[in-house]
């Protein structure tokens, strides 16, 4: 075992792994993290704790991950390359490991420009860091764990033992480079991969075939990403505005149909769309888990953590393995 | 070249309004090409300040002048005596010029009339793009001549992030994704596989992160010394 994390053990057992997502609040109140942790606990093998997603200031991933851990939910702390240089990154990794965190996902991070959206002023004038990129951060984490060395070469007495993850956008431009992008992260030392949300399963299949041809599925655990759809509007938005995500028209049509079946009843409109969204999610889980080389699913029920229980039960992924 | 943009006039007026004798001092090299701070722009800016001073009832003498380059002493030394008769120099040179003159002029303030924007090129008249970040550690031979340090919004070294959409950057649909361009260019060059090896963490100390940079050619300095000594 590299880290001994629950996620690592489930993946090693050969059973399909399930990860979820927990977004920390824009407040110093820990209760929201605690509540979300309780909704997810038992229904996933580990939950990602996002690191100031969309560049919005929130409880830091490490602190929220520690709160989740205390509540009995295994966290996957996230670390963006946007906000820290290699000094801060390594200091935080030492600290996170000292607190008992065992999984870490490396990501580039959304540009700070995204922080000013809707009603939020954000910090679009912030200076970003990008001292290292995702691939390099993966390499640093591996060097710390396996060689007991800092990036600069100084010795670490007690190295941080992380199960190292990286993100992958299989359907992003330039699409023919994406399998090689993945290969670089795997070569650098990524033990597991969580993908951007998948709706176009056929397109993902073809990208997975390229990844398999490079032998990557045997060197890393690829978890297919699923963003739980809640409405036709959300699906349309993701199709048109989220990079690397395409939503087949058939899925949007299904959601529209569910919406229309409610007539003018707003409450029913929401209920029917959510029910259809859960059905679509379960179908996607099955379709993605059938693809050779896929070792699990990363289910993001964004601000809808209570949906996880029903999803994993309906998908036949409950109870989660005890390893 | 260095591309600059004239500061908003209100900001400039805020800087100059308390002075009695102002020289608007242009530079006829890079910032002249970007229509920000050459002799012509210095002249126009000086007359705008004069008009504003008249409107506001402020008693102020505003002159303008320009020299070929603000980054080498030989160009401005001949004018230095005259320049020192003003109580403010509003330089429309790039930041290099403002600094260089400030270091030499004595107790007269030198204020910037231009925002020094970037190192760039002019794809067509009136359009300037940033193409180099002056990082001091060039890797263009590895990336098809397209710079990820400055043309990628995240300075990524190993490939695109998840934000590329139809070849554009997540920051703006107006900005090309540098990694999209790099991949396409390397394909054209038949060198795509060169992008498959991992670029390790960079040494940023060659850029602005290692403190102010200097470059010393001792043989040239010695030659100059010898010339001066009449050898």
HADDOCK unambig.tbl for C-alpha pairs under 7 A between the chains (distance, minus, plus):
assign (segid A and resid 108 and name CA) (segid B and resid 161 and name CA) 6.54 0.50 0.50
assign (segid A and resid 111 and name CA) (segid B and resid 171 and name CA) 6.87 0.50 0.50
assign (segid A and resid 113 and name CA) (segid B and resid 171 and name CA) 6.67 0.50 0.50
assign (segid A and resid 130 and name CA) (segid B and resid 154 and name CA) 5.97 0.50 0.50
assign (segid A and resid 130 and name CA) (segid B and resid 155 and name CA) 6.47 0.50 0.50
assign (segid A and resid 132 and name CA) (segid B and resid 201 and name CA) 5.68 0.50 0.50
assign (segid A and resid 133 and name CA) (segid B and resid 156 and name CA) 5.57 0.50 0.50
assign (segid A and resid 133 and name CA) (segid B and resid 157 and name CA) 6.62 0.50 0.50
assign (segid A and resid 135 and name CA) (segid B and resid 158 and name CA) 6.76 0.50 0.50
assign (segid A and resid 136 and name CA) (segid B and resid 200 and name CA) 6.09 0.50 0.50
assign (segid A and resid 136 and name CA) (segid B and resid 201 and name CA) 5.91 0.50 0.50
assign (segid A and resid 169 and name CA) (segid B and resid 162 and name CA) 5.39 0.50 0.50
assign (segid A and resid 172 and name CA) (segid B and resid 162 and name CA) 6.31 0.50 0.50
assign (segid A and resid 172 and name CA) (segid B and resid 164 and name CA) 6.33 0.50 0.50
assign (segid A and resid 172 and name CA) (segid B and resid 165 and name CA) 6.85 0.50 0.50
assign (segid A and resid 173 and name CA) (segid B and resid 164 and name CA) 5.66 0.50 0.50
assign (segid A and resid 173 and name CA) (segid B and resid 165 and name CA) 6.10 0.50 0.50
assign (segid A and resid 173 and name CA) (segid B and resid 166 and name CA) 6.28 0.50 0.50
assign (segid A and resid 173 and name CA) (segid B and resid 167 and name CA) 6.24 0.50 0.50
assign (segid A and resid 173 and name CA) (segid B and resid 180 and name CA) 6.91 0.50 0.50
assign (segid A and resid 174 and name CA) (segid B and resid 180 and name CA) 5.73 0.50 0.50
assign (segid A and resid 180 and name CA) (segid B and resid 196 and name CA) 6.38 0.50 0.50
assign (segid A and resid 181 and name CA) (segid B and resid 159 and name CA) 6.29 0.50 0.50
assign (segid A and resid 184 and name CA) (segid B and resid 196 and name CA) 6.63 0.50 0.50
assign (segid A and resid 184 and name CA) (segid B and resid 198 and name CA) 6.21 0.50 0.50
assign (segid A and resid 243 and name CA) (segid B and resid 162 and name CA) 6.67 0.50 0.50
assign (segid A and resid 243 and name CA) (segid B and resid 163 and name CA) 5.24 0.50 0.50
assign (segid A and resid 243 and name CA) (segid B and resid 164 and name CA) 5.99 0.50 0.50
assign (segid A and resid 243 and name CA) (segid B and resid 165 and name CA) 5.04 0.50 0.50
assign (segid A and resid 244 and name CA) (segid B and resid 162 and name CA) 6.58 0.50 0.50
assign (segid A and resid 244 and name CA) (segid B and resid 165 and name CA) 6.69 0.50 0.50
